[in-house]
Amino acid sequence: TCALPSSLVAVTLFTGLRQGEVLGLRWADIDLEARTLRVGLALQRLPGAGGQPGRLALVEPKTSRSRRSVTFPAVLAEILRRHRARQVEDRLRAGQLWNERIPGLVFTSVLGGPLGGPDVTKGFQRLLTGAGLPRWRYHDLRHGCATLLLASGVDIAVVRDILGHSTIALTAA
């Protein structure tokens, strides 16, 4: 089970990253001063042997256009600063139990492990239910980002680049 950090939802909504891209973000990919992040890897569960679930690993992103740099607003930089401070507190509390199997991830469990997509989705559903909101897919945050950008007057070609879509038709759909 995953206690979904609100900062993870904020990063997804403000940047439009795919779930695997946001879960694969490393602190080295983020420049809080310049307010940019680089998408170069995604977290994915690899196939396991003999019907067993595979391990979570960083993999190349979905397409070549998925490798991109995204600028984000100052409010998200502040959210990420607070998130990093909480993660440092988690690490200190965990002590020797801290197990950072994938070093430097922005979003981890309270013991340093990577967060799995299904657990994040379940945590998101619990968050919505607790707030009395209708059910959404986690991926709808990505669509929400695109909608907000377009409604703010951002050109569709820029939105395509932010989302890492291969075509404008995909963005317009």
Wavefront OBJ file of the C-alpha trace (Angstrom):
o trace
v 0.000 0.000 0.000
v 1.216 3.482 -0.858
v 0.642 6.681 1.088
v 0.427 8.898 -1.957
v 2.463 12.085 -1.552
v 0.521 15.138 -2.718
v 3.794 16.338 -4.273
v 3.647 13.414 -6.727
v 0.161 14.473 -7.833
v 1.362 18.093 -8.128
v 4.356 17.145 -10.307
v 2.118 15.117 -12.612
v -0.517 17.838 -12.895
v 1.995 20.668 -13.428
v 4.260 18.814 -15.882
v 2.042 16.262 -17.634
v 4.557 13.457 -17.109
v 3.414 9.873 -17.611
v 3.148 7.860 -14.395
v 6.331 5.877 -15.118
v 8.198 9.098 -15.974
v 7.254 10.823 -12.716
v 8.037 7.696 -10.683
v 11.416 7.444 -12.451
v 12.419 11.043 -11.716
v 15.687 11.393 -9.843
v 16.810 14.444 -7.915
v 19.678 14.756 -10.417
v 17.032 15.324 -13.142
v 15.593 18.389 -11.381
v 17.006 21.908 -11.222
v 14.917 23.718 -8.617
v 16.609 27.068 -9.247
v 16.051 26.991 -13.047
v 12.675 25.265 -12.469
v 13.314 22.591 -15.077
v 13.325 18.824 -15.078
v 14.729 16.343 -17.566
v 12.761 13.277 -18.572
v 15.274 10.636 -19.579
v 14.080 7.470 -17.873
v 10.865 5.870 -16.676
v 10.193 3.425 -13.864
v 8.736 0.169 -15.132
v 8.143 -3.313 -13.756
v 10.233 -5.771 -15.760
v 8.770 -9.199 -16.538
v 9.499 -11.778 -13.871
v 10.482 -15.394 -14.325
v 8.091 -18.275 -13.742
v 4.991 -16.134 -13.319
v 6.589 -14.087 -10.521
v 6.323 -10.297 -10.595
v 9.447 -8.681 -11.940
v 11.506 -5.970 -10.302
v 11.037 -2.245 -10.777
v 13.772 -0.702 -12.915
v 14.570 2.484 -14.788
v 14.139 2.056 -18.541
v 14.347 4.225 -21.642
v 11.220 6.345 -22.106
v 8.320 5.394 -24.372
v 9.528 7.280 -27.484
v 12.463 9.475 -28.527
v 10.177 12.522 -28.140
v 9.577 11.409 -24.575
v 13.135 12.463 -23.726
v 12.579 16.115 -22.990
v 13.096 19.041 -20.659
v 10.056 20.566 -18.949
v 9.852 23.955 -17.241
v 7.650 24.230 -14.165
v 6.249 27.086 -12.060
v 7.762 28.471 -8.850
v 4.949 26.960 -6.758
v 6.026 23.465 -7.879
v 9.665 24.235 -7.027
v 8.543 25.051 -3.480
v 6.433 21.876 -3.284
v 9.482 19.853 -4.369
v 11.740 21.569 -1.807
v 9.305 20.602 0.968
v 9.037 17.075 -0.443
v 12.841 16.689 -0.438
v 12.978 17.819 3.215
v 10.304 15.220 4.125
v 12.253 12.542 2.261
v 15.391 13.414 4.268
v 13.312 13.081 7.462
v 12.008 9.682 6.262
v 15.583 8.556 5.627
v 16.707 9.618 9.111
v 13.691 7.915 10.748
v 14.273 4.704 8.783
v 17.966 4.553 9.670
v 19.422 1.216 8.592
v 16.063 0.109 7.207
v 16.405 2.717 4.420
v 16.885 0.723 1.210
v 17.371 2.881 -1.850
v 17.400 0.114 -4.468
v 17.330 2.785 -7.181
v 19.483 5.668 -5.932
v 18.239 9.237 -5.989
v 14.555 8.743 -6.793
v 12.360 11.736 -6.000
v 9.385 9.587 -5.020
v 10.041 6.640 -2.719
v 8.379 4.675 0.021
v 9.129 5.729 3.617
v 11.904 3.112 3.520
v 13.487 4.381 0.278
v 12.109 1.829 -2.181
v 10.596 2.769 -5.536
v 6.834 3.281 -5.769
v 4.955 0.892 -8.056
v 2.364 2.223 -10.497
v -0.571 0.108 -9.267
v 0.055 1.194 -5.656
v 0.211 4.850 -6.739
v -3.046 4.473 -8.665
v -4.743 2.876 -5.621
v -3.419 5.675 -3.412
v -4.776 8.236 -5.876
v -8.192 6.528 -5.825
v -8.210 6.620 -2.001
v -7.283 10.318 -2.087
v -10.181 11.088 -4.442
v -12.644 9.020 -2.402
v -11.535 10.705 0.814
v -12.107 14.121 -0.775
v -15.561 13.086 -2.002
v -14.477 13.385 -5.641
v -15.441 11.112 -8.529
v -13.148 8.303 -9.660
v -10.361 9.285 -12.099
v -7.530 7.350 -13.610
v -4.077 8.546 -12.549
v -3.423 9.214 -16.243
v -6.231 11.810 -16.162
v -3.813 14.138 -14.341
v -1.758 14.188 -17.545
v -4.872 15.079 -19.546
v -5.674 17.727 -16.938
v -2.259 19.303 -17.466
v -2.838 19.477 -21.225
v -6.319 20.954 -20.753
v -5.050 23.632 -18.362
v -2.174 24.551 -20.680
v -4.441 24.820 -23.723
v -7.059 26.800 -21.771
v -4.267 29.187 -20.705
v -3.462 29.890 -24.344
v -0.346 27.756 -24.676
v 0.158 26.767 -28.325
v -0.748 23.131 -29.046
v 2.742 22.460 -30.480
v 4.276 23.555 -27.162
v 1.821 21.348 -25.252
v 2.794 18.431 -27.535
v 6.449 18.982 -26.643
v 5.724 19.258 -22.904
v 3.772 15.983 -22.966
v 6.320 14.251 -25.201
v 3.695 13.307 -27.786
v 4.903 12.189 -31.214
v 2.212 14.149 -33.093
v -0.100 17.109 -32.560
v -3.025 14.795 -33.453
v -2.274 12.829 -30.283
v -2.263 16.030 -28.221
v -5.506 17.268 -29.795
v -7.338 13.968 -29.168
l 1 2 3 4 5 6 7 8 9 10 11 12 13 14 15 16 17 18 19 20 21 22 23 24 25 26 27 28 29 30 31 32 33 34 35 36 37 38 39 40 41 42 43 44 45 46 47 48 49 50 51 52 53 54 55 56 57 58 59 60 61 62 63 64 65 66 67 68 69 70 71 72 73 74 75 76 77 78 79 80 81 82 83 84 85 86 87 88 89 90 91 92 93 94 95 96 97 98 99 100 101 102 103 104 105 106 107 108 109 110 111 112 113 114 115 116 117 118 119 120 121 122 123 124 125 126 127 128 129 130 131 132 133 134 135 136 137 138 139 140 141 142 143 144 145 146 147 148 149 150 151 152 153 154 155 156 157 158 159 160 161 162 163 164 165 166 167 168 169 170 171 172 173
